[in-house]
Amino acid sequence: MAQKVQVLLVDDIDDGEATETVTFSLDGVNYEIDLSDEHAAALREAFAPWVGHARRVGGRAGSGRKAAAAPRPAAKSAGGSERDTGEVRTWARENGYTVSDRGRISAEVLQAFDAAH
């Protein structure tokens, strides 16, 4: 037997039908609220005077799903050559350096690796 699941958004202001989820941030805290078109417009209108004078620091306009993160390029040395961090960590351990499995590799280790290669 097939099942069909429906999600009904309820307006957080008046318990009516919500048509969208609005996200916003204030003082470093992110918020979400489900609102009808009317209440969403009222919230945006209330924020408009402050948003008009504010600096945008990130995020994207509008709503939608997050895109998958792009793969990060290999780390580059000061000279611009690419290096495999796994190879650097293996070399460092074999040569008496202490390095973590993740995170930043110290400049000292990178310089020693570059000098040896």
MMTF fields as JSON, N, C-alpha, C and O atoms, coordinates in Angstrom:
{
  "mmtfVersion": "1.0.0",
  "mmtfProducer": "UNKNOWN",
  "numBonds": 467,
  "numAtoms": 468,
  "numGroups": 117,
  "numChains": 1,
  "numModels": 1,
  "chainsPerModel": [1],
  "groupsPerChain": [117],
  "chainIdList": ["A"],
  "bondAtomList": [4, 2, 8, 6, 12, 10, 16, 14, 20, 18, 24, 22, 28, 26, 32, 30, 36, 34, 40, 38, 44, 42, 48, 46, 52, 50, 56, 54, 60, 58, 64, 62, 68, 66, 72, 70, 76, 74, 80, 78, 84, 82, 88, 86, 92, 90, 96, 94, 100, 98, 104, 102, 108, 106, 112, 110, 116, 114, 120, 118, 124, 122, 128, 126, 132, 130, 136, 134, 140, 138, 144, 142, 148, 146, 152, 150, 156, 154, 160, 158, 164, 162, 168, 166, 172, 170, 176, 174, 180, 178, 184, 182, 188, 186, 192, 190, 196, 194, 200, 198, 204, 202, 208, 206, 212, 210, 216, 214, 220, 218, 224, 222, 228, 226, 232, 230, 236, 234, 240, 238, 244, 242, 248, 246, 252, 250, 256, 254, 260, 258, 264, 262, 268, 266, 272, 270, 276, 274, 280, 278, 284, 282, 288, 286, 292, 290, 296, 294, 300, 298, 304, 302, 308, 306, 312, 310, 316, 314, 320, 318, 324, 322, 328, 326, 332, 330, 336, 334, 340, 338, 344, 342, 348, 346, 352, 350, 356, 354, 360, 358, 364, 362, 368, 366, 372, 370, 376, 374, 380, 378, 384, 382, 388, 386, 392, 390, 396, 394, 400, 398, 404, 402, 408, 406, 412, 410, 416, 414, 420, 418, 424, 422, 428, 426, 432, 430, 436, 434, 440, 438, 444, 442, 448, 446, 452, 450, 456, 454, 460, 458, 464, 462],
  "bondOrderList": [1, 1, 1, 1, 1, 1, 1, 1, 1, 1, 1, 1, 1, 1, 1, 1, 1, 1, 1, 1, 1, 1, 1, 1, 1, 1, 1, 1, 1, 1, 1, 1, 1, 1, 1, 1, 1, 1, 1, 1, 1, 1, 1, 1, 1, 1, 1, 1, 1, 1, 1, 1, 1, 1, 1, 1, 1, 1, 1, 1, 1, 1, 1, 1, 1, 1, 1, 1, 1, 1, 1, 1, 1, 1, 1, 1, 1, 1, 1, 1, 1, 1, 1, 1, 1, 1, 1, 1, 1, 1, 1, 1, 1, 1, 1, 1, 1, 1, 1, 1, 1, 1, 1, 1, 1, 1, 1, 1, 1, 1, 1, 1, 1, 1, 1, 1],
  "groupList": [{"groupName": "MET", "atomNameList": ["N", "CA", "C", "O"], "elementList": ["N", "C", "C", "O"], "formalChargeList": [0, 0, 0, 0], "bondAtomList": [1, 0, 2, 1, 3, 2], "bondOrderList": [1, 1, 2], "singleLetterCode": "M", "chemCompType": "L-PEPTIDE LINKING"}, {"groupName": "ALA", "atomNameList": ["N", "CA", "C", "O"], "elementList": ["N", "C", "C", "O"], "formalChargeList": [0, 0, 0, 0], "bondAtomList": [1, 0, 2, 1, 3, 2], "bondOrderList": [1, 1, 2], "singleLetterCode": "A", "chemCompType": "L-PEPTIDE LINKING"}, {"groupName": "GLN", "atomNameList": ["N", "CA", "C", "O"], "elementList": ["N", "C", "C", "O"], "formalChargeList": [0, 0, 0, 0], "bondAtomList": [1, 0, 2, 1, 3, 2], "bondOrderList": [1, 1, 2], "singleLetterCode": "Q", "chemCompType": "L-PEPTIDE LINKING"}, {"groupName": "LYS", "atomNameList": ["N", "CA", "C", "O"], "elementList": ["N", "C", "C", "O"], "formalChargeList": [0, 0, 0, 0], "bondAtomList": [1, 0, 2, 1, 3, 2], "bondOrderList": [1, 1, 2], "singleLetterCode": "K", "chemCompType": "L-PEPTIDE LINKING"}, {"groupName": "VAL", "atomNameList": ["N", "CA", "C", "O"], "elementList": ["N", "C", "C", "O"], "formalChargeList": [0, 0, 0, 0], "bondAtomList": [1, 0, 2, 1, 3, 2], "bondOrderList": [1, 1, 2], "singleLetterCode": "V", "chemCompType": "L-PEPTIDE LINKING"}, {"groupName": "LEU", "atomNameList": ["N", "CA", "C", "O"], "elementList": ["N", "C", "C", "O"], "formalChargeList": [0, 0, 0, 0], "bondAtomList": [1, 0, 2, 1, 3, 2], "bondOrderList": [1, 1, 2], "singleLetterCode": "L", "chemCompType": "L-PEPTIDE LINKING"}, {"groupName": "ASP", "atomNameList": ["N", "CA", "C", "O"], "elementList": ["N", "C", "C", "O"], "formalChargeList": [0, 0, 0, 0], "bondAtomList": [1, 0, 2, 1, 3, 2], "bondOrderList": [1, 1, 2], "singleLetterCode": "D", "chemCompType": "L-PEPTIDE LINKING"}, {"groupName": "ILE", "atomNameList": ["N", "CA", "C", "O"], "elementList": ["N", "C", "C", "O"], "formalChargeList": [0, 0, 0, 0], "bondAtomList": [1, 0, 2, 1, 3, 2], "bondOrderList": [1, 1, 2], "singleLetterCode": "I", "chemCompType": "L-PEPTIDE LINKING"}, {"groupName": "GLY", "atomNameList": ["N", "CA", "C", "O"], "elementList": ["N", "C", "C", "O"], "formalChargeList": [0, 0, 0, 0], "bondAtomList": [1, 0, 2, 1, 3, 2], "bondOrderList": [1, 1, 2], "singleLetterCode": "G", "chemCompType": "PEPTIDE LINKING"}, {"groupName": "GLU", "atomNameList": ["N", "CA", "C", "O"], "elementList": ["N", "C", "C", "O"], "formalChargeList": [0, 0, 0, 0], "bondAtomList": [1, 0, 2, 1, 3, 2], "bondOrderList": [1, 1, 2], "singleLetterCode": "E", "chemCompType": "L-PEPTIDE LINKING"}, {"groupName": "THR", "atomNameList": ["N", "CA", "C", "O"], "elementList": ["N", "C", "C", "O"], "formalChargeList": [0, 0, 0, 0], "bondAtomList": [1, 0, 2, 1, 3, 2], "bondOrderList": [1, 1, 2], "singleLetterCode": "T", "chemCompType": "L-PEPTIDE LINKING"}, {"groupName": "PHE", "atomNameList": ["N", "CA", "C", "O"], "elementList": ["N", "C", "C", "O"], "formalChargeList": [0, 0, 0, 0], "bondAtomList": [1, 0, 2, 1, 3, 2], "bondOrderList": [1, 1, 2], "singleLetterCode": "F", "chemCompType": "L-PEPTIDE LINKING"}, {"groupName": "SER", "atomNameList": ["N", "CA", "C", "O"], "elementList": ["N", "C", "C", "O"], "formalChargeList": [0, 0, 0, 0], "bondAtomList": [1, 0, 2, 1, 3, 2], "bondOrderList": [1, 1, 2], "singleLetterCode": "S", "chemCompType": "L-PEPTIDE LINKING"}, {"groupName": "ASN", "atomNameList": ["N", "CA", "C", "O"], "elementList": ["N", "C", "C", "O"], "formalChargeList": [0, 0, 0, 0], "bondAtomList": [1, 0, 2, 1, 3, 2], "bondOrderList": [1, 1, 2], "singleLetterCode": "N", "chemCompType": "L-PEPTIDE LINKING"}, {"groupName": "TYR", "atomNameList": ["N", "CA", "C", "O"], "elementList": ["N", "C", "C", "O"], "formalChargeList": [0, 0, 0, 0], "bondAtomList": [1, 0, 2, 1, 3, 2], "bondOrderList": [1, 1, 2], "singleLetterCode": "Y", "chemCompType": "L-PEPTIDE LINKING"}, {"groupName": "HIS", "atomNameList": ["N", "CA", "C", "O"], "elementList": ["N", "C", "C", "O"], "formalChargeList": [0, 0, 0, 0], "bondAtomList": [1, 0, 2, 1, 3, 2], "bondOrderList": [1, 1, 2], "singleLetterCode": "H", "chemCompType": "L-PEPTIDE LINKING"}, {"groupName": "ARG", "atomNameList": ["N", "CA", "C", "O"], "elementList": ["N", "C", "C", "O"], "formalChargeList": [0, 0, 0, 0], "bondAtomList": [1, 0, 2, 1, 3, 2], "bondOrderList": [1, 1, 2], "singleLetterCode": "R", "chemCompType": "L-PEPTIDE LINKING"}, {"groupName": "PRO", "atomNameList": ["N", "CA", "C", "O"], "elementList": ["N", "C", "C", "O"], "formalChargeList": [0, 0, 0, 0], "bondAtomList": [1, 0, 2, 1, 3, 2], "bondOrderList": [1, 1, 2], "singleLetterCode": "P", "chemCompType": "L-PEPTIDE LINKING"}, {"groupName": "TRP", "atomNameList": ["N", "CA", "C", "O"], "elementList": ["N", "C", "C", "O"], "formalChargeList": [0, 0, 0, 0], "bondAtomList": [1, 0, 2, 1, 3, 2], "bondOrderList": [1, 1, 2], "singleLetterCode": "W", "chemCompType": "L-PEPTIDE LINKING"}],
  "groupTypeList": [0, 1, 2, 3, 4, 2, 4, 5, 5, 4, 6, 6, 7, 6, 6, 8, 9, 1, 10, 9, 10, 4, 10, 11, 12, 5, 6, 8, 4, 13, 14, 9, 7, 6, 5, 12, 6, 9, 15, 1, 1, 1, 5, 16, 9, 1, 11, 1, 17, 18, 4, 8, 15, 1, 16, 16, 4, 8, 8, 16, 1, 8, 12, 8, 16, 3, 1, 1, 1, 1, 17, 16, 17, 1, 1, 3, 12, 1, 8, 8, 12, 9, 16, 6, 10, 8, 9, 4, 16, 10, 18, 1, 16, 9, 13, 8, 14, 10, 4, 12, 6, 16, 8, 16, 7, 12, 1, 9, 4, 5, 2, 1, 11, 6, 1, 1, 15],
  "groupIdList": [1, 2, 3, 4, 5, 6, 7, 8, 9, 10, 11, 12, 13, 14, 15, 16, 17, 18, 19, 20, 21, 22, 23, 24, 25, 26, 27, 28, 29, 30, 31, 32, 33, 34, 35, 36, 37, 38, 39, 40, 41, 42, 43, 44, 45, 46, 47, 48, 49, 50, 51, 52, 53, 54, 55, 56, 57, 58, 59, 60, 61, 62, 63, 64, 65, 66, 67, 68, 69, 70, 71, 72, 73, 74, 75, 76, 77, 78, 79, 80, 81, 82, 83, 84, 85, 86, 87, 88, 89, 90, 91, 92, 93, 94, 95, 96, 97, 98, 99, 100, 101, 102, 103, 104, 105, 106, 107, 108, 109, 110, 111, 112, 113, 114, 115, 116, 117],
  "secStructList": [7, 7, 7, 7, 7, 7, 7, 7, 7, 5, 7, 6, 6, 6, 1, 1, 5, 7, 7, 3, 3, 3, 3, 3, 3, 3, 6, 6, 3, 3, 3, 3, 3, 3, 3, 7, 2, 2, 2, 2, 2, 2, 2, 2, 2, 2, 2, 2, 2, 2, 2, 6, 6, 1, 7, 7, 7, 1, 7, 7, 1, 1, 7, 7, 7, 7, 7, 7, 7, 7, 7, 7, 7, 7, 3, 3, 7, 6, 6, 1, 7, 3, 3, 7, 2, 2, 2, 2, 2, 2, 2, 2, 2, 2, 6, 6, 7, 7, 7, 7, 1, 1, 1, 7, 7, 7, 2, 2, 2, 2, 2, 2, 2, 2, 2, 2, 7],
  "xCoordList": [0.846, 0.0, 0.893, 1.885, 0.559, 1.317, 0.864, -0.285, 1.803, 1.483, 1.767, 2.707, 0.966, 1.174, 1.224, 0.282, 2.337, 2.505, 2.424, 3.121, 1.586, 1.458, 1.947, 1.694, 2.652, 3.096, 2.307, 2.332, 1.62, 0.826, 1.537, 1.706, 1.949, 2.589, 1.513, 0.522, 1.721, 0.777, 1.454, 2.577, 0.772, 1.304, 1.57, 0.683, 2.804, 3.186, 2.552, 2.619, 1.944, 1.317, -0.142, -0.569, -0.911, -2.354, -2.906, -4.122, -2.038, -2.437, -3.209, -3.809, -3.205, -3.797, -2.821, -1.796, -3.15, -2.278, -1.058, -1.191, 0.109, 1.354, 1.716, 1.462, 2.303, 2.693, 4.2, 4.68, 4.962, 6.417, 7.077, 6.478, 8.322, 9.154, 10.148, 10.925, 10.129, 11.022, 12.166, 11.943, 13.383, 14.547, 15.163, 15.177, 15.671, 16.364, 17.315, 17.211, 18.239, 19.224, 19.26, 19.072, 19.505, 19.637, 20.569, 20.377, 21.557, 22.521, 23.184, 23.419, 23.477, 24.177, 23.31, 23.829, 22.008, 21.093, 20.232, 19.659, 20.138, 19.314, 17.918, 17.76, 16.912, 15.523, 14.805, 15.176, 13.774, 12.853, 11.451, 11.172, 10.566, 9.172, 8.301, 8.588, 7.24, 6.302, 5.212, 4.581, 4.999, 4.067, 3.214, 3.591, 2.052, 1.221, 1.867, 2.78, 1.398, 1.93, 1.79, 2.704, 0.645, 0.374, 1.351, 1.91, 1.552, 2.456, 3.918, 4.703, 4.29, 5.66, 5.94, 7.019, 4.967, 5.129, 5.237, 6.027, 4.448, 4.495, 5.855, 6.397, 6.408, 7.727, 8.793, 9.633, 8.754, 9.741, 9.596, 10.591, 8.374, 8.137, 8.675, 9.233, 8.507, 9.001, 10.529, 11.1, 11.192, 12.655, 13.213, 14.374, 12.415, 12.89, 13.693, 14.737, 13.271, 14.065, 15.481, 16.427, 15.628, 16.957, 17.773, 18.968, 17.134, 17.832, 18.349, 19.43, 17.574, 17.974, 19.248, 19.924, 19.588, 20.789, 21.898, 22.985, 21.629, 22.589, 23.566, 23.332, 24.667, 25.633, 25.307, 25.071, 25.293, 25.073, 26.398, 27.426, 26.376, 27.618, 27.634, 28.601, 26.646, 26.657, 25.266, 24.306, 25.169, 23.88, 23.493, 24.269, 22.302, 21.826, 20.418, 19.669, 20.072, 18.736, 17.738, 18.066, 16.547, 15.514, 15.674, 16.465, 14.916, 14.972, 15.314, 15.419, 15.481, 15.798, 16.694, 17.189, 16.896, 17.749, 19.205, 19.59, 20.006, 21.438, 22.041, 21.695, 22.943, 23.669, 24.778, 25.257, 25.176, 26.282, 27.549, 27.785, 28.348, 29.592, 30.546, 30.646, 31.246, 32.23, 33.447, 33.809, 34.082, 35.281, 36.375, 36.532, 37.134, 38.2, 39.445, 39.757, 40.167, 41.405, 42.477, 42.375, 43.51, 44.625, 45.316, 45.31, 45.913, 46.627, 47.801, 48.409, 48.123, 49.246, 50.269, 49.933, 51.514, 52.58, 52.709, 52.052, 53.549, 53.757, 54.222, 53.921, 54.949, 55.433, 54.365, 54.582, 53.216, 52.105, 51.97, 51.006, 52.891, 52.79, 51.788, 51.701, 51.028, 50.044, 50.737, 51.741, 50.185, 50.726, 49.573, 48.547, 49.749, 48.758, 48.972, 50.024, 47.974, 48.151, 48.341, 49.03, 47.733, 47.953, 49.41, 49.983, 50.002, 51.419, 52.294, 53.275, 51.931, 52.693, 52.632, 53.656, 51.445, 51.293, 52.103, 52.774, 52.031, 52.8, 54.291, 54.998, 54.771, 56.191, 56.586, 57.635, 55.728, 56.043, 56.179, 57.116, 55.261, 55.327, 56.58, 57.227, 56.911, 58.106, 59.394, 60.443, 59.305, 60.486, 60.444, 61.119, 59.644, 59.669, 58.804, 58.893, 57.975, 57.082, 55.76, 55.335, 55.125, 53.81, 52.774, 52.793, 51.87, 50.803, 49.481, 49.446, 48.405, 47.075, 46.56, 47.105, 45.51, 44.912, 44.125, 43.926, 43.678, 42.885, 43.351, 44.087, 42.925, 43.227, 44.476, 45.058, 44.867, 45.992, 47.309, 47.517, 48.187, 49.544, 50.431, 50.342, 51.281, 52.095, 53.034, 53.44, 53.369, 54.284, 55.642, 56.293, 56.065, 57.359, 57.39, 58.366, 56.327, 56.261, 56.197, 56.872, 55.397, 55.282, 56.613, 56.986, 57.322, 58.625, 59.615, 60.369, 59.621, 60.523, 60.168, 61.057, 58.881, 58.433, 58.879, 59.424, 58.644, 59.038, 60.545, 61.001, 61.312, 62.771, 63.246, 64.248, 62.522, 62.91, 62.452, 62.902, 61.584, 61.049, 61.378, 61.003],
  "yCoordList": [-1.173, 0.0, 1.237, 1.282, 2.213, 3.463, 4.419, 4.405, 5.245, 6.268, 7.628, 7.789, 8.585, 9.961, 10.807, 10.814, 11.526, 12.363, 13.816, 14.23, 14.578, 15.997, 16.801, 16.458, 17.877, 18.792, 20.079, 20.695, 20.47, 21.689, 22.724, 22.534, 23.815, 24.893, 25.73, 26.11, 26.01, 26.812, 28.125, 28.139, 29.222, 30.554, 30.667, 30.437, 31.025, 31.112, 32.299, 32.376, 33.217, 34.388, 34.119, 34.39, 33.58, 33.442, 32.028, 31.843, 31.041, 29.645, 29.413, 28.352, 30.387, 30.185, 29.416, 28.924, 29.32, 28.608, 29.462, 30.625, 28.884, 29.576, 29.194, 28.071, 30.127, 29.865, 29.845, 29.443, 30.274, 30.264, 30.273, 30.649, 29.849, 29.922, 31.05, 31.02, 32.037, 33.192, 32.994, 32.661, 33.201, 33.112, 34.495, 35.285, 34.778, 36.044, 35.858, 34.887, 36.79, 36.732, 38.067, 39.12, 38.01, 39.216, 38.906, 37.919, 39.732, 39.568, 38.188, 37.588, 37.703, 36.432, 35.197, 34.081, 35.369, 34.239, 34.135, 35.13, 32.931, 32.693, 32.261, 31.475, 32.781, 32.467, 31.989, 32.356, 31.166, 30.756, 30.946, 30.678, 31.415, 31.567, 31.25, 31.703, 30.473, 30.131, 31.191, 31.474, 31.779, 32.899, 32.807, 32.173, 33.455, 33.639, 34.725, 35.414, 34.877, 35.938, 37.305, 38.127, 37.539, 38.829, 39.096, 40.188, 38.111, 38.304, 38.384, 39.126, 37.621, 37.691, 39.081, 39.635, 39.641, 40.993, 42.014, 42.954, 41.837, 42.762, 42.696, 43.727, 41.491, 41.352, 42.034, 42.769, 41.787, 42.42, 43.944, 44.668, 44.416, 45.864, 46.448, 47.545, 45.717, 46.19, 46.262, 47.176, 45.305, 45.3, 46.291, 46.688, 46.689, 47.486, 48.73, 48.96, 49.548, 50.741, 50.402, 51.126, 49.326, 48.944, 48.253, 48.512, 47.378, 46.678, 47.68, 47.503, 48.725, 49.742, 50.477, 51.014, 50.513, 51.212, 50.255, 50.693, 48.97, 47.971, 47.541, 47.765, 46.92, 46.316, 44.835, 44.174, 44.325, 42.891, 42.172, 42.562, 41.129, 40.434, 38.985, 38.275, 38.536, 37.166, 36.694, 37.463, 35.436, 34.856, 35.125, 35.682, 34.729, 34.922, 35.494, 35.236, 36.252, 36.827, 35.73, 34.802, 35.82, 34.852, 33.574, 33.501, 32.572, 31.298, 30.197, 30.432, 29.03, 27.881, 26.929, 27.233, 25.782, 24.777, 25.161, 25.865, 24.683, 24.936, 24.09, 22.92, 24.69, 23.936, 23.152, 23.531, 22.066, 21.28, 22.12, 22.886, 21.972, 22.736, 22.295, 21.107, 23.255, 22.949, 22.31, 22.663, 21.373, 20.773, 21.809, 22.698, 21.692, 22.648, 22.248, 21.061, 23.225, 22.897, 22.455, 22.703, 21.793, 21.365, 22.582, 23.655, 22.416, 23.515, 23.944, 23.119, 25.222, 25.742, 26.339, 26.938, 26.166, 26.77, 28.23, 28.696, 28.952, 30.368, 30.562, 31.582, 29.595, 29.674, 29.35, 29.539, 28.866, 28.616, 27.165, 26.842, 26.27, 24.882, 24.14, 24.377, 23.23, 22.467, 21.341, 20.792, 21.011, 19.885, 19.118, 19.698, 17.83, 16.948, 16.952, 16.529, 17.43, 17.53, 16.162, 16.045, 15.125, 13.78, 13.371, 12.76, 13.711, 13.416, 14.206, 13.683, 15.475, 16.306, 15.7, 15.605, 15.289, 14.715, 13.42, 13.208, 12.566, 11.316, 11.608, 11.029, 12.51, 12.877, 13.449, 13.107, 14.328, 14.973, 13.933, 14.001, 12.98, 11.943, 11.083, 10.72, 10.763, 9.949, 10.689, 10.073, 12.018, 12.827, 13.481, 14.482, 12.909, 13.331, 14.518, 15.002, 15.003, 16.118, 15.568, 14.475, 16.323, 15.959, 16.782, 18.012, 16.095, 16.78, 16.076, 14.866, 16.84, 16.271, 15.633, 15.862, 14.836, 14.194, 15.181, 14.96, 16.272, 17.284, 18.661, 18.815, 19.65, 21.03, 21.561, 20.926, 22.729, 23.441, 22.76, 22.268, 22.747, 22.233, 23.444, 24.443, 23.36, 24.516, 24.937, 24.126, 26.226, 26.776, 26.094, 25.869, 25.767, 25.093, 23.764, 23.461, 22.974, 21.678, 21.874, 21.165, 22.823, 23.075, 23.515, 23.069, 24.38, 24.84, 23.683, 23.568, 22.823, 21.671, 20.712, 20.181, 20.49, 19.621, 20.19, 19.469, 21.495, 22.129, 22.041, 21.804, 22.23, 22.181, 20.775, 20.614, 19.76, 18.38, 17.894, 16.848, 18.628, 18.172, 19.118, 18.884],
  "zCoordList": [0.0, 0.0, 0.0, 0.726, -0.785, -0.871, 0.219, 0.659, 0.636, 1.622, 1.014, 0.236, 1.366, 0.94, 2.203, 2.996, 2.384, 3.565, 3.125, 2.198, 3.778, 3.482, 4.67, 5.824, 4.363, 5.408, 5.233, 4.167, 6.266, 6.238, 7.095, 8.299, 6.471, 7.231, 7.9, 7.276, 9.17, 9.947, 10.296, 10.8, 10.028, 10.322, 11.823, 12.645, 12.16, 13.573, 14.294, 15.521, 13.565, 14.18, 14.542, 15.665, 13.576, 13.822, 13.602, 13.575, 13.447, 13.233, 11.94, 11.767, 11.029, 9.712, 8.828, 9.299, 7.54, 6.613, 6.269, 5.889, 6.404, 6.043, 4.616, 4.181, 3.9, 2.517, 2.326, 1.266, 3.34, 3.212, 4.588, 5.596, 4.582, 5.778, 5.56, 4.606, 6.432, 6.325, 7.312, 8.476, 6.84, 7.724, 7.872, 6.928, 9.065, 9.303, 10.467, 11.218, 10.614, 11.7, 12.415, 11.806, 13.717, 14.518, 15.682, 16.392, 15.875, 16.967, 16.958, 18.007, 15.755, 15.626, 15.785, 15.797, 15.906, 16.061, 14.809, 14.365, 14.236, 13.052, 13.483, 14.417, 12.794, 13.109, 11.855, 10.741, 12.041, 10.989, 11.521, 12.69, 10.644, 11.042, 9.831, 8.723, 10.039, 8.98, 8.96, 9.979, 7.771, 7.661, 6.404, 5.419, 6.462, 5.276, 4.419, 4.872, 3.197, 2.332, 2.997, 2.94, 3.625, 4.272, 5.423, 5.523, 6.278, 7.417, 6.976, 7.567, 5.937, 5.422, 4.859, 5.068, 4.144, 3.6, 4.727, 4.637, 5.789, 6.925, 7.622, 8.021, 7.77, 8.394, 7.543, 8.062, 6.236, 5.347, 5.36, 5.318, 5.418, 5.477, 6.785, 6.794, 7.887, 9.183, 9.195, 9.79, 8.541, 8.487, 7.461, 7.562, 6.49, 5.357, 5.74, 5.131, 6.715, 7.038, 7.511, 7.199, 8.249, 8.749, 7.661, 7.519, 6.896, 5.816, 4.787, 4.225, 4.547, 3.575, 3.948, 3.071, 5.217, 5.684, 6.116, 6.495, 6.062, 6.556, 5.464, 4.276, 5.891, 4.977, 4.878, 5.89, 3.679, 3.485, 3.727, 3.175, 4.543, 4.877, 4.4, 4.676, 3.724, 3.219, 2.922, 2.955, 2.635, 2.327, 0.896, 0.12, 0.558, -0.803, -0.751, 0.192, -1.741, -1.8, -2.136, -2.876, -1.613, -1.915, -1.125, -0.185, -1.517, -0.808, -1.785, -2.989, -1.282, -2.119, -1.373, -0.287, -1.962, -1.332, -1.482, -2.415, -0.542, -0.61, -1.713, -1.876, -2.466, -3.48, -2.798, -1.729, -3.42, -2.865, -2.887, -3.822, -1.863, -1.778, -2.874, -3.182, -3.459, -4.488, -3.84, -2.718, -4.535, -3.956, -3.789, -4.625, -2.7, -2.424, -3.187, -3.28, -3.738, -4.435, -3.449, -2.248, -3.978, -3.131, -2.551, -3.154, -1.378, -0.727, -1.582, -2.264, -1.554, -2.326, -1.389, -0.367, -1.751, -0.957, -1.331, -2.261, -0.616, -0.902, -2.336, -2.955, -2.864, -4.24, -5.259, -6.456, -4.817, -5.718, -6.16, -6.855, -5.791, -6.223, -5.341, -4.137, -5.974, -5.214, -4.46, -4.915, -3.305, -2.54, -1.914, -1.559, -1.784, -1.189, 0.323, 0.803, 1.077, 2.529, 3.174, 4.187, 2.593, 3.118, 2.977, 3.878, 1.844, 1.614, 2.586, 3.116, 2.817, 3.755, 5.154, 5.83, 5.595, 6.938, 7.082, 8.092, 6.066, 6.111, 6.193, 7.018, 5.335, 5.34, 6.707, 7.252, 7.254, 8.531, 9.643, 10.438, 9.705, 10.748, 10.59, 11.572, 9.332, 9.073, 9.419, 9.605, 9.503, 9.778, 11.157, 11.397, 12.06, 13.452, 13.824, 14.953, 12.921, 13.242, 13.787, 13.412, 14.661, 15.17, 14.417, 14.464, 13.722, 12.981, 13.265, 13.491, 13.252, 13.487, 12.197, 11.117, 12.323, 11.152, 10.301, 9.106, 10.918, 10.21, 10.619, 11.594, 9.88, 10.247, 9.581, 8.702, 10.015, 9.433, 9.767, 10.876, 8.781, 8.973, 9.23, 8.516, 10.24, 10.627, 9.503, 8.67, 9.499, 8.499, 8.58, 7.56, 9.79, 9.981, 9.226, 8.539, 9.352, 8.679, 7.167, 6.422, 6.713, 5.277, 4.679, 3.593, 5.377, 4.885, 4.822, 3.855, 5.839, 5.847, 4.71, 4.045, 4.489, 3.4, 2.058, 1.222, 1.853, 0.591, 0.372, -0.747, 1.436, 1.322, 0.956, 0.26, 1.429, 1.161, -0.215, -0.681, -0.85, -2.148, -3.245, -4.395]
}
